[in-house]
Amino acid sequence: MKRAIALLVVVALTFPVAVLAGCGGTTTAEAKQEFRTDLQDFEDSLKNLADVNASTSIADFKSNLNAVGEAWDAVKESAKKVKEVQFSDLEKAYNDLQKAVKDISGTEKLGEATINIIAALAEVELAVQALFSKIGTQ
């Protein structure tokens, strides 16, 4: 009988702690910070993509483009956790960038295609800055 009572007391004391530990989801502040970090990483990857010149190899360009895609995926995921984030403008600008890259023909020189890509990157950057101004930088 004493064991049953002792067990009941232990369960009664530890159950609320276990339940509270399981409820420790991401706070709004943490979600915003994760989004800001992901958005900054996305912006950094865009800058690397924009840093093309005549000596940039196709392999380097594709590597930078893949980094942008990975950073974009992280932005989309973290944005789901922040209710006030409306990034339809950023999504449209990103899709336009993807289209500009896909429109590069096999015979076109990267320098010629760069004009369209840089213009698309500028639109994405504007959308990123608009989100930073809405969500804050800290």
MOGI-V497248 format. One record per residue. N is the residue number from 1. RES is the residue in one letter. SS is DSSP state (2 for helix, 1 for strand, 0 for the rest). D_FIRST is the distance of its C-alpha to the first C-alpha in whole Angstrom. Layout:
n:N res:RES ss:SS d_first:D_FIRST
n:N res:RES ss:SS d_first:D_FIRST
This chain:
n:1 res:M ss:0 d_first:0
n:2 res:K ss:2 d_first:4
n:3 res:R ss:2 d_first:5
n:4 res:A ss:2 d_first:5
n:5 res:I ss:2 d_first:6
n:6 res:A ss:2 d_first:9
n:7 res:L ss:2 d_first:10
n:8 res:L ss:2 d_first:11
n:9 res:V ss:2 d_first:12
n:10 res:V ss:2 d_first:14
n:11 res:V ss:2 d_first:15
n:12 res:A ss:2 d_first:16
n:13 res:L ss:2 d_first:18
n:14 res:T ss:2 d_first:20
n:15 res:F ss:2 d_first:21
n:16 res:P ss:2 d_first:24
n:17 res:V ss:2 d_first:25
n:18 res:A ss:2 d_first:25
n:19 res:V ss:2 d_first:27
n:20 res:L ss:2 d_first:29
n:21 res:A ss:2 d_first:30
n:22 res:G ss:2 d_first:31
n:23 res:C ss:0 d_first:33
n:24 res:G ss:0 d_first:35
n:25 res:G ss:0 d_first:39
n:26 res:T ss:0 d_first:42
n:27 res:T ss:0 d_first:43
n:28 res:T ss:2 d_first:47
n:29 res:A ss:2 d_first:48
n:30 res:E ss:2 d_first:47
n:31 res:A ss:2 d_first:48
n:32 res:K ss:2 d_first:52
n:33 res:Q ss:2 d_first:52
n:34 res:E ss:2 d_first:51
n:35 res:F ss:2 d_first:54
n:36 res:R ss:2 d_first:56
n:37 res:T ss:2 d_first:56
n:38 res:D ss:2 d_first:56
n:39 res:L ss:2 d_first:59
n:40 res:Q ss:2 d_first:61
n:41 res:D ss:2 d_first:60
n:42 res:F ss:2 d_first:62
n:43 res:E ss:2 d_first:65
n:44 res:D ss:2 d_first:65
n:45 res:S ss:2 d_first:65
n:46 res:L ss:2 d_first:68
n:47 res:K ss:2 d_first:70
n:48 res:N ss:2 d_first:70
n:49 res:L ss:2 d_first:71
n:50 res:A ss:2 d_first:74
n:51 res:D ss:0 d_first:75
n:52 res:V ss:0 d_first:77
n:53 res:N ss:0 d_first:81
n:54 res:A ss:0 d_first:84
n:55 res:S ss:0 d_first:82
n:56 res:T ss:0 d_first:79
n:57 res:S ss:0 d_first:78
n:58 res:I ss:2 d_first:77
n:59 res:A ss:2 d_first:74
n:60 res:D ss:2 d_first:73
n:61 res:F ss:2 d_first:73
n:62 res:K ss:2 d_first:71
n:63 res:S ss:2 d_first:68
n:64 res:N ss:2 d_first:68
n:65 res:L ss:2 d_first:68
n:66 res:N ss:2 d_first:65
n:67 res:A ss:2 d_first:64
n:68 res:V ss:2 d_first:64
n:69 res:G ss:2 d_first:63
n:70 res:E ss:2 d_first:60
n:71 res:A ss:2 d_first:60
n:72 res:W ss:2 d_first:60
n:73 res:D ss:2 d_first:57
n:74 res:A ss:2 d_first:55
n:75 res:V ss:2 d_first:57
n:76 res:K ss:2 d_first:56
n:77 res:E ss:2 d_first:52
n:78 res:S ss:2 d_first:52
n:79 res:A ss:2 d_first:54
n:80 res:K ss:0 d_first:51
n:81 res:K ss:0 d_first:49
n:82 res:V ss:0 d_first:51
n:83 res:K ss:0 d_first:52
n:84 res:E ss:0 d_first:55
n:85 res:V ss:0 d_first:57
n:86 res:Q ss:0 d_first:60
n:87 res:F ss:0 d_first:61
n:88 res:S ss:2 d_first:64
n:89 res:D ss:2 d_first:67
n:90 res:L ss:2 d_first:65
n:91 res:E ss:2 d_first:64
n:92 res:K ss:2 d_first:68
n:93 res:A ss:2 d_first:70
n:94 res:Y ss:2 d_first:67
n:95 res:N ss:2 d_first:69
n:96 res:D ss:2 d_first:72
n:97 res:L ss:2 d_first:72
n:98 res:Q ss:2 d_first:70
n:99 res:K ss:2 d_first:73
n:100 res:A ss:2 d_first:76
n:101 res:V ss:2 d_first:75
n:102 res:K ss:2 d_first:75
n:103 res:D ss:0 d_first:78
n:104 res:I ss:0 d_first:79
n:105 res:S ss:0 d_first:82
n:106 res:G ss:0 d_first:82
n:107 res:T ss:0 d_first:86
n:108 res:E ss:0 d_first:85
n:109 res:K ss:0 d_first:85
n:110 res:L ss:2 d_first:82
n:111 res:G ss:2 d_first:84
n:112 res:E ss:2 d_first:85
n:113 res:A ss:2 d_first:82
n:114 res:T ss:2 d_first:80
n:115 res:I ss:2 d_first:82
n:116 res:N ss:2 d_first:80
n:117 res:I ss:2 d_first:77
n:118 res:I ss:2 d_first:77
n:119 res:A ss:2 d_first:78
n:120 res:A ss:2 d_first:75
n:121 res:L ss:2 d_first:73
n:122 res:A ss:2 d_first:74
n:123 res:E ss:2 d_first:73
n:124 res:V ss:2 d_first:69
n:125 res:E ss:2 d_first:70
n:126 res:L ss:2 d_first:71
n:127 res:A ss:2 d_first:68
n:128 res:V ss:2 d_first:65
n:129 res:Q ss:2 d_first:67
n:130 res:A ss:2 d_first:66
n:131 res:L ss:2 d_first:63
n:132 res:F ss:2 d_first:62
n:133 res:S ss:2 d_first:64
n:134 res:K ss:2 d_first:62
n:135 res:I ss:2 d_first:58
n:136 res:G ss:0 d_first:59
n:137 res:T ss:0 d_first:60
n:138 res:Q ss:0 d_first:57
